[in-house]
Every structure is written in structure tokens, then in C-alpha cells.
Amino acid sequence: MPARPSRQLVALPNPHPGRDYQVRCSTPEFTCVCPRTGQPDFATVTIVYVPGDSIVELKSLKLYLWSFRDEGTFHEDVTNRVLDDLVAAVAPRRITVTTEWLVRGGISTTVEATHPA
């Protein structure tokens, strides 16, 4: 059965909860649409976090990011929503979500959101 987009992030037990270590997940294939023009936006999303008691299951992360494909959202909003959803799902010690958006109208944009602030 083919996979479908999903907003459900799955938390798995951290195999090393007593150690601070960094997890970096990145994809150059993030897409959503501009809420004003309906044009597609393309970004590289990079998530860097230090796990607490949980880690994020990668397939659920892939399906979660895919779920934004047809949604109209601003760059700043989607970056902060991804951060908030990951904090709620896996309660990391520290996390930064960075989105690097391809050029549109001669301007490229990078948005970075961090928890704790």
C-alpha cells in the first residue's frame, strides 16, 4: 500500500537517553505553496536536535514534511510549526529547524527557529 502524507510524528525511545548527542535530518525536497499567489515554494529543511527520552521515527518525519505539499503557508510560519510539532512529539533537549528557500523574485530566504529560545 502506498504511503500517504500524515501530520502524525511518531516518537521512539531514545536508545541512549543519558547521553547528549546530536541528530541531523535534512531534505532538499520540501514543498508548499505561497498563500498569496498559489505558486510552489521549494526548500531544504534541516532539523538538528539533541534527543531527550525520545527520537523521531524517520518515515513519520518524511510523511509529515510531505503533508505540507499543497498547503498555502509562509516560510516563517511553516518553519515554526515544524519546530513546535517536533517539540510536542519528541520533547528534545534542544532543537533547531532551518529552512532554506529557493530564489523567487530575486530573493532567497533562510528561516531558523530554535527551542528552547
QUIDAJO-V983128 format. One record per backbone hydrogen bond with DSSP energy under -0.5 kcal/mol. NH is the residue of the N-H (numbers start at 1). CO is the residue of the C=O. Records with the same first field share a line. If there is no record, write none. Layout:
NH=CO ; CO
This chain:
6=63
9=7
10=8
11=9
12=55
14=53
17=14
19=16
21=19
23=49
25=47
27=45
30=43
32=41
33=71
34=39
38=34
41=32
43=30
44=100
45=27 ; 43
46=44 ; 98
47=25
48=96
49=23
50=94
51=21 ; 49
52=54 ; 90
54=90
55=12
57=10
61=57
62=58
63=59
64=60
65=61
66=62
67=63 ; 64
68=65
69=66
71=68
73=33 ; 71
78=74
79=75
80=76
81=77
82=78
83=79
84=80
85=81
86=82
87=83
88=84
89=85
90=86
91=86 ; 87
93=50
94=50
95=115
96=48
97=113
98=46 ; 96
99=111
100=44
101=99 ; 109
102=42
104=107
107=104
109=101
111=99
113=97
115=95
